[in-house]
Each structure stands twice: as structure tokens, then as C-alpha cells.
Amino acid sequence: MSPQPVPSADASTPPVFVTGAAGHVGANLVRRLLEDGMRVRVLLRHEDNNAALEGLDVERTFGDIRDLNATRRAIEGCQGVYHVAARISTIEGNRAHRREVFDCNVVGTRNVLTAARETEAGRVVMTGSFSAVGYDLDNPSAPSNEAMQFYPMDRTMPYERSKSLAEHECWRAAAAGQDVVVATCCAVVGGADFLPSRLGRAMCDYSNRKLHAYVDGGFEFVAARDIVEGHLLCMRRGRSGEKYIFSSEFKTISEIIDLWEEVSGVPRPRRKIPSSAMLVFSEVASFYLSRFHPDFPQRFTPGAIRLLRKRLHADTGKARRELGFKPTSLRAAVHEAYAFHYHQRSVITNPDAKRPVANGAGRPDRVLTGQGVRPAAEGESS
């Protein structure tokens, strides 16, 4: 079978606009849009790691969503907006950190919505967070749906609160007549994870034998290709003023470790720490690090452990019924992520770790490369 060329973008059509294109979801979304023959314009910051966009045929603009004028100039002439950018964090942090989270996630969302409205850029699809979805207070592991309101009376992370407030900015805009849809994202697994994400970094640490223990608990995970498909479905079919939850599968941390062991060949850590014990330790450690070493990466934060203890489950029925969402294999997404970190980033250096056996594209007819997606050659699919 001869490889088929990826379609070129039609220069006569306006570009779609993407914020957060250098992040995990954004990088996968941009590649899918290019694969589908779309023109893409991205908003970047000079000070950020923008390696995810290297070699891609996209229009680059530079600015900050916290700057309304810069955002307006960047969106001008676009049709369709994917607002993916967010300051993701699982720590309480200091006052400056909390202000940064609020300004990026809440003020930034307001600015993107305002700029899209003033430039007549059409529908805005904002990336929401499953951690900002409500749940059954008496049975947290019961499936959560879009109608459940975020519960602010419990102890929550600044990030969770900010994403709930960002949704309120969307609902305010929708009430005023703006076309906006929220695509709710769970923990993402997949390739094109250049920064990398917390989950990608943890998998690499595991494969390099730097992860010596793990915590019990569970969460909803979404394959990168599934959350990208969810964004496209929201743009094409979503009802304005609505949100849709996209998840591939609920997994316990032990089950995620099983997948990492399968893909890497590295034996799992013997120590499984009860979340109740880890929560106490993390409270002390995070308090100290947040105040005296704010730039030190924290893996097991109190906020993350509280989420894992709840074992929140997602009800994706609305996205399935209204949009035709069909989740794919999370196992394949783990293989894709491993192949990306092993080959593209070359950060899995343990000589005992297995070479990837999957092509890393998440689709049998596509191969993920550093520059984008190309058709697989005969015999290359796995």
C-alpha cells in the first residue's frame, strides 16, 4: 500500500485558532487539525517551551491570553476558536501562584471569549476539567455527569476552583448570545507530550526505575486522540451553552501501573502506599516546598491524592448520545505515549526497558512523527 499524502490546507479559508498549542492536548489537537487539512493559527509565548510546534505548518502569533488586546489581534481573521490554554497545577501554592492560576484560567478565558466575540470568530470550544465537575457527595465514586454542580464547600485546589470559574465565564457569554461549548477533559494519556505532562513524566520515571512506590486510588483517563475527537465533535455538533464529558476509561493507579509494566517490561514497585498515609506526608511536604522551594516539582500533592481517594467516575452518556462520541483503547494510548517518550524525546534511558512495539499513532493507518502525522507504510502498523 502506497502512503497517501496528508491534505494541504486551503489557503482561501480562514484559519482556526488554538490557544495552549504547546501543551499535551493542544499539540495533539493541532496535529489532528492539520491532518484534516485545516489552516491553524496558534498563540504562543516566547518564554514557553514551544517544541511541540517545531516543523509544523501553522501560523504563529505571540502574546498572552491575559492581555486582551494581544488576544484580540491574534484571533482577528480566524473562524473557530479552541481555547485549550490553562495553568495546570495540583498544589495550593503561595499567593503569587494562586493569582497566576486565576489570571491564566479565569481572566484568560474571559479575554478569549471577548476577543472571539468582538472579532466575530464564531464558536469557541473551551477545554474544561473533570476535576471541576460535581459528584455525588454521599457516594463520590458514582458516575458524575454534566448536570452535577462543582462543590466548593469541600477543600479544593486553586486549579479546580479556577476551572469552575472559567466555565462560569462561558455560561455568562452563552447567556449573552455567544456560541460556546465546553469539552471536559480527564487525565490525558498519549503521544505528542513534549513538555511533558505530569502523567507522562511519571511513566518515564517508572520506566527509568525512579518510581519506587505508588499510591492507591483511581481516576478517569482519556486517550489523547479521544479528547481531540471530543473537541472536534463539540465544534461540529455540540449545543451552545452546554458541556460534554470525554473519558476513555476509569483506571485505578494499580491498573495504570500494570499497563506501564506491560509496555516497558520494568517490574512494578513493591511498595503500595495507602492514600491515607500518603496524604498526611504530602500535606507536610507540600506546605514546606510551596513556601520555600516553589519551583520544585511535586508529584504526590495533597490535591492529587484527594482526587485519587474519591475514585471519581465519569458518565459520558451525553457525549455519546448527542455527539456520537466513541472512546477508544486506553491501553493503545499508553503504548502510544511510551513510544513517543522512547523515540521522540529519548528520555527513557533504562537499558532494561523494552523497545516500543506499537507505532505510537493511536490509529492503525497513521504514524505519529515529530512533525505531525503521516500515513503508515505497508507492514508498519501494529
C-alpha positions in Angstrom: 0.0 0.0 0.0 1.5 3.3 -1.1 1.4 6.1 1.5 -1.3 8.7 0.9 -0.4 12.4 1.3 -1.8 14.4 4.1 -4.2 17.0 2.6 -2.9 20.6 2.3 -4.8 23.4 3.9 -7.0 25.5 1.6 -5.4 29.0 1.7 -8.7 30.6 0.8 -10.4 29.5 4.1 -9.8 31.4 7.4 -7.6 29.6 9.9 -8.9 28.1 13.2 -7.4 29.5 16.3 -5.8 27.4 19.1 -4.5 28.5 22.5 -2.3 26.2 24.5 -1.0 24.5 21.4 2.3 23.6 23.0 0.7 21.6 25.7 -0.4 17.9 25.6 -4.0 18.4 24.4 -3.1 21.3 22.2 -0.2 19.6 20.5 -2.5 16.6 19.6 -5.3 18.9 18.5 -3.1 20.9 16.2 -1.8 17.7 14.6 -5.3 16.4 14.0 -6.5 19.7 12.5 -3.5 19.7 10.1 -4.2 16.1 9.3 -7.7 17.1 8.4 -6.5 19.8 6.0 -7.3 22.8 8.2 -5.3 26.1 8.4 -4.2 26.6 12.0 -3.1 29.7 13.9 -1.7 29.3 17.3 -1.0 31.8 20.2 2.4 31.2 21.8 4.5 32.9 24.4 8.2 33.5 23.7 9.2 32.4 27.2 7.4 29.0 27.0 8.7 25.6 25.7 7.2 25.6 22.2 9.0 22.4 20.9 5.6 20.8 20.2 5.1 23.2 17.2 8.6 22.8 15.6 8.3 21.7 12.0 4.5 22.2 11.8 2.9 24.3 9.1 1.0 26.6 11.4 0.6 30.4 11.7 2.4 31.6 14.8 1.4 34.6 16.8 2.9 35.6 20.1 1.2 37.1 23.1 -0.6 36.2 26.4 -4.3 35.4 26.9 -4.1 37.6 30.0 -3.6 40.5 27.6 -7.0 41.2 25.9 -5.5 43.4 23.1 -2.9 40.9 22.2 -5.5 38.1 22.2 -7.8 40.2 20.0 -5.1 40.8 17.5 -4.2 37.1 17.4 -7.7 35.9 16.8 -8.6 38.6 14.1 -9.4 36.8 10.8 -9.9 33.3 12.3 -13.1 31.3 12.2 -13.5 28.8 15.1 -11.6 29.0 18.4 -10.2 26.2 20.5 -9.3 27.6 23.9 -7.1 24.9 25.4 -4.6 27.0 27.4 -4.6 26.8 31.2 -2.3 26.9 34.1 -2.5 23.4 35.4 -1.5 22.8 39.0 -2.2 20.3 41.8 -0.7 22.4 44.6 -2.1 25.1 46.8 1.0 27.2 46.3 1.7 30.7 47.6 -0.3 33.9 46.9 1.6 34.6 43.7 0.9 31.1 42.4 -2.8 31.3 43.2 -3.0 34.7 41.4 -1.3 33.2 38.4 -3.7 30.3 38.2 -6.7 32.7 38.5 -5.4 35.2 35.9 -4.5 32.5 33.3 -7.6 30.3 33.7 -10.3 32.8 34.6 -9.2 36.2 33.2 -7.6 34.4 30.2 -10.9 32.6 29.4 -12.8 35.8 29.7 -10.4 37.5 27.3 -10.5 34.7 24.7 -14.3 34.8 24.8 -14.4 38.6 24.5 -11.8 38.7 21.6 -13.7 35.9 19.8 -17.0 37.8 20.1 -15.5 41.2 19.1 -13.7 39.7 16.0 -16.7 37.5 15.0 -14.6 34.4 15.1 -17.5 32.1 15.6 -17.8 29.2 18.0 -15.4 28.8 21.0 -14.7 25.4 22.4 -13.1 25.6 25.8 -11.2 22.7 27.4 -12.8 22.0 30.8 -11.5 19.8 33.6 -13.2 16.8 35.1 -11.8 17.8 38.5 -14.2 20.8 38.2 -17.3 18.6 37.7 -19.6 17.8 40.5 -20.1 14.4 42.1 -22.4 12.6 44.5 -21.4 13.8 47.9 -22.6 10.6 49.6 -21.0 8.3 47.0 -18.2 10.1 45.2 -17.4 7.1 43.0 -20.9 7.1 41.5 -20.7 8.4 37.9 -20.6 12.2 37.5 -22.5 13.9 34.7 -22.6 17.4 33.3 -25.6 18.4 35.3 -23.8 17.9 38.6 -22.5 21.2 40.0 -19.0 21.7 41.3 -19.0 21.5 45.1 -16.9 24.4 46.5 -17.6 23.7 50.2 -15.0 20.9 50.3 -11.3 21.5 50.3 -10.4 22.1 46.7 -7.3 23.1 44.7 -6.9 26.6 43.2 -6.9 24.9 39.8 -10.2 23.2 40.4 -11.8 26.4 41.5 -10.4 28.3 38.6 -11.7 25.9 36.0 -15.1 26.0 37.6 -15.0 29.8 37.4 -13.8 29.6 33.8 -16.9 27.6 33.0 -19.0 30.4 34.6 -17.3 32.8 32.1 -18.5 30.5 29.3 -22.1 30.3 30.7 -22.2 34.1 31.1 -21.1 34.5 27.5 -23.6 31.9 26.3 -26.4 33.7 28.2 -25.5 36.9 26.3 -25.8 35.0 23.0 -22.2 33.9 22.3 -21.7 30.4 20.7 -19.5 28.5 23.2 -19.2 24.8 24.2 -17.1 23.2 26.9 -15.2 19.9 26.2 -14.5 18.4 29.6 -11.1 16.6 29.8 -9.9 13.9 32.1 -6.3 12.8 32.8 -4.7 12.6 29.3 -2.7 9.6 28.0 -1.0 9.6 24.6 1.8 10.9 22.4 2.9 14.4 21.4 3.6 15.0 25.1 6.5 17.4 24.7 6.6 19.3 28.0 5.8 16.6 29.4 2.6 16.2 31.4 2.6 15.0 35.0 1.4 11.6 33.9 3.9 11.4 31.1 6.7 12.3 33.5 5.6 9.7 35.9 5.6 7.0 33.3 9.1 7.9 32.2 10.3 7.9 35.9 8.7 4.4 36.2 10.4 3.1 33.1 13.7 4.5 34.3 13.3 2.8 37.7 12.9 6.2 39.5 9.5 5.4 40.8 9.9 3.3 43.9 6.4 3.3 45.3 2.9 4.2 44.3 -0.4 5.3 45.9 -3.7 3.6 45.7 -6.8 5.3 44.3 -8.3 5.9 40.9 -9.4 8.4 38.3 -10.8 8.8 34.8 -8.3 8.7 31.9 -8.8 9.8 28.4 -6.7 8.9 25.3 -5.2 12.0 23.6 -7.0 11.0 20.4 -10.3 10.8 22.2 -10.2 14.2 23.8 -9.1 15.7 20.5 -12.0 14.0 18.8 -14.2 15.3 21.6 -13.1 18.9 20.8 -13.9 18.4 17.1 -17.3 16.9 17.9 -18.1 19.9 20.1 -17.1 22.3 17.3 -19.3 20.5 14.8 -22.2 19.2 16.7 -22.2 20.5 20.3 -25.1 22.6 21.6 -24.1 26.1 22.5 -24.1 26.7 26.3 -23.5 23.0 27.0 -20.6 21.0 28.2 -19.7 17.4 27.4 -17.5 15.0 29.4 -14.9 12.9 27.4 -13.2 9.9 29.0 -11.9 6.6 27.7 -11.8 4.6 30.8 -11.7 4.6 34.6 -8.5 3.0 36.0 -7.1 2.5 39.4 -3.4 3.5 39.9 -2.6 -0.2 40.2 -4.1 -0.8 36.8 -2.2 2.0 35.3 1.0 0.5 36.8 0.0 -2.8 35.2 0.0 -1.1 31.8 3.3 0.6 32.4 4.8 -2.7 33.4 3.4 -4.3 30.2 4.7 -1.6 27.9 8.1 -1.1 29.4 8.9 -4.6 30.8 10.1 -2.9 34.0 8.7 -4.7 37.2 6.3 -2.7 39.3 7.4 -1.2 42.6 6.8 -3.4 45.5 5.6 -0.7 47.8 2.0 0.4 47.6 1.3 3.2 50.0 -2.2 3.7 51.4 -3.5 7.1 50.3 -4.5 7.9 53.9 -0.9 7.7 55.0 0.5 9.4 51.9 -2.0 12.3 52.4 -0.5 13.1 55.8 3.1 13.1 54.5 2.2 15.1 51.4 0.5 17.8 53.5 3.7 18.5 55.3 6.0 18.2 52.3 3.8 20.4 50.1 3.5 23.1 52.8 7.2 23.3 53.0 8.0 23.1 49.3 5.3 25.6 48.3 6.7 28.2 50.6 10.4 27.7 50.5 11.0 25.9 47.1 8.0 26.9 44.9 9.7 25.7 41.7 10.5 22.2 43.0 8.2 19.7 41.1 5.8 17.9 43.4 4.4 14.6 42.3 2.2 13.4 45.2 0.4 16.6 46.2 -2.5 16.7 48.7 -4.8 17.8 46.0 -3.9 15.0 43.7 -4.2 12.4 46.4 -7.6 13.7 47.5 -8.8 13.3 43.9 -7.5 9.7 43.7 -9.2 8.8 47.0 -12.6 9.9 45.7 -12.2 7.5 42.7 -14.4 9.7 40.6 -16.2 8.0 37.6 -17.4 9.8 34.5 -20.7 9.4 32.8 -20.0 10.0 29.1 -23.6 9.3 28.0 -24.4 12.8 26.9 -21.4 13.0 24.6 -22.2 9.5 23.2 -25.9 10.4 22.6 -25.6 13.9 21.3 -22.2 13.9 19.6 -21.6 10.3 18.6 -18.5 10.0 20.8 -16.9 6.6 20.8 -14.0 6.2 23.2 -11.0 4.1 22.0 -8.5 1.9 23.8 -6.6 3.4 26.8 -4.1 0.5 26.5 -3.3 1.7 23.0 -2.9 5.2 24.3 -0.3 4.0 26.9 1.7 2.3 24.2 1.5 5.4 22.1 2.8 7.5 25.0 5.6 5.1 25.7 6.7 5.1 22.0 6.7 8.9 21.9 8.8 9.3 25.1 11.1 6.5 24.0 11.7 7.7 20.4 10.8 11.4 20.0 12.0 12.6 23.4 14.6 9.9 24.1 14.1 10.2 27.8 13.6 6.5 28.6 17.2 5.6 29.1 16.9 2.4 31.2 18.7 -0.3 29.2 16.3 -2.9 30.5 13.2 -1.1 29.3 11.7 -2.7 26.2 11.6 -1.0 22.8 8.1 0.1 21.9 6.0 -2.4 20.0 3.3 0.0 18.9 3.6 2.5 16.1 2.6 5.2 18.6 -0.1 6.8 16.4 -3.2 5.5 18.1 -4.7 4.6 14.7 -3.6 1.6 12.7 -3.2 3.7 9.5 -1.3 6.6 11.0 2.2 7.1 12.4 3.0 9.9 14.9 6.2 11.7 14.0 7.9 14.7 15.5 6.4 16.9 12.7 2.9 15.6 12.6 1.1 12.5 11.4 1.8 10.6 8.2 0.2 7.5 6.7 1.7 4.2 7.7 3.7 2.3 5.2 2.8 -1.3 4.5 3.8 -3.6 7.3 4.4 -0.7 9.7 1.0 -0.8 11.5 0.8 -2.9 14.7 
